[in-house]
Each structure stands twice: as C-alpha cells, then as structure tokens.
Amino acid sequence: MDKLINEPTAYVDEMLDGMVAAHDGLRRLDGTDVLVRADGPVEGKVAVVTGGGSGHEPTHAGYVGEGMLDGAAAGAVFTSPTADEFSALIDAADGGAGVLCVVKNYEGDVMNFDTGAEMAGMEGVEDVEQVVVNDDVAVEDSLYTSGRRGVCGTILVHKCAGAKAAAGADLDEVARVAEKVVDNVGTMGMALTSCVTPEKGEETFDLADDEMELGIGIHGEPGVERTETASADEVADTLLDHVLDDLDVAAGEEVVTIVNGMGGTPLSELYIVQRRVAERLDEAGVDVHDAWVGDYMTSLDMKGCSVTVCRVDDELKELLAAPAETPALTVGE
C-alpha cells in the first residue's frame, strides 16, 4: 500500500495530533477527536461548528479558526463522529450566544449531530441550530442519504456563516445566512480513479484506465454514470452544465465558483478545468465574482475534481471577502 502511515488504526489520531502540532490556533479536546479554536470559546459570539468522517482533508478541521469555524469533530475515515463527540464539540465551542451546526447531508452525520445537540442541551447548551448542506446535484438520493449529499459547497457555508458570526450577528441571523448559501449553491464531481482507504488498503470501486465516473460522492460512492475518459474541457462542460441547469443561473447574475481537487489531481490540471469553466460562464454572460481552485474537500487520493457554483449577492460577497485565518484558508483584511 503506497500510503505514508504507521498503523492504519492510528490514522485519524495521528493526523489530528499533527494538525495541532502544525497550527497554534488549534486545540484538541482531551480524550476526543475534536479540534477547536485554541482561543475559544469566544465569549458572546455565536459558535459555528461542523464535523464528519475523516479522509476529506482539509475538511473539516482545516477551516477552524477566526472568521470560519469554532470547532470540528473528526470521525474515522468516511464514518460519522459519534453523538458523544458532537456533544463535546458543541459544549466546548459555546460562548453563550448559541451554536450553529453545519451538517453535510449524510444520514450518520445528521442523526449523530441531532443526538449530540440533545446531549449538549442536557449539559446546559440550550441554543443550538442546525443547517444541512445538500449541494450535490448529481443525485436525489444516495447510498448514504435521503436527499442530496453535502459536498464541496459546504466550504462556502462555513465561510459565510463564520463571517456573519464573527461580525456579531445573533444565532438566527447566522443560520439565515447559512441557509441562503445552501439555497444558492450546487456541486457535481467526477473521478478518474477510486480512492483507497487506509484500513482496507484497496480501491472502493473498480475503474478501468479508459473509464471515468460522473456524479461521484466523496466517500468512494460510485458515480451515477460511467463513461469513456474525456478531455478536461469535456469534463468541465459536463459538470458545469449539470450545476447551472440545476441552479437555473441566468445571464447577468454573479457567481462564485470552486474547482475542487479530489486529493490526487495536480493543481495544474485543476487550472485547466478552471480555464474552461471561466470561458463557459463568460460565454453565458454570467459574471464570476471570485474563483477558488484547489483541494478544499477531498476523497483521500482519488483523482478527479468537482465544480461548485454559488449564486451571490452583495451580502454573500461581503461575507466571502471578510477576514479569515484558518489552516486551509486565509482571507486578508
């Protein structure tokens, strides 16, 4: 197995210790797989938290820091954290103004976040809201969800909700902004290879060298369609067309885009995809306010990418431009 690990069972534990060792702004809760802001909880500020299975780095803890998340719970690879972990996260992040839980729509995450919030409530954290992200336009239901999956568009929810909370908004306002992003964002992904999980050491699905999967999930779920490999422009066109059709984006509207690597694709190839996405949006008369390119939500070592489009207005543009300082994303003054 060509992975730089020690014992597969220690994968998440050692990764989290490494993140804390590298970033002074992170603190690990004793006896848990929860990372929070080292300077938290921030008194009087709404806390924004998230969590989910590991293997999607820098999601989730990579976005913990000023201007984004107050904490994140890490589960085993592609496995939801337990309700106990979510409860500890909510309790540790609460600064007295309430907690917003940003949850990717996977049944385990939704169920365990619900239970974790109830447990935190019994410990005295009364104001907890939940926003479920379901931006994957490839599916209506999947192996792991009722409804669409939550994927890379979640990062924009983290950024906007985190900025709103940092500005001093109350819990209702922070939740409103998060829902606004959810209502205006769509994503679709593709894979040229399967990922390989550390503990199994084998591919999660078979894919020939001349094949690719469209509409893949981020947990090694097979796509909704298997085709022959295509050029970068053809891939960009296919992903973008599905997202634009779903969002019904019209000429004259403004959007923010993300071309996201799945963990095994060079940045140079992502820029080739980005080039075509920008070209197509320009032809359609859609104004690109900002374009992000890089690995934001991965699937271990999978080769492939996803394309995210989010319709933005003045409020969302301001929140996306607000300062943030996290291990994976920094936005300056």
Secondary structure, DSSP 8 states (H G I E B T S, - for coil): -----S-GGGHHHHHHHHHHHH-TTEEE-TTSSEEEETT-S-TTS-EEEEEEEESSTTTTGGGBSBTSBSEEEEEEETS---HHHHHHHHHHH--SS-EEEEEES-HHHHHHHHHHHHHHHHTT---EEEEEE--BTT-SSBTTBSS----TTHHHHHHHHHHHHHTT--HHHHHHHHHHHHHHEEEEEEESS--B-TTT-SBSS---TTEEEES--SSS---SEEEE---HHHHHHHHHHHHHHHHT--TT-EEEEEEEE-BSS-HHHHHHHHHHHHHHHHHTT-EEEEEEEE-SS--TTB-EEEEEEEE--HHHHHHHHS-EE-SS-EE--
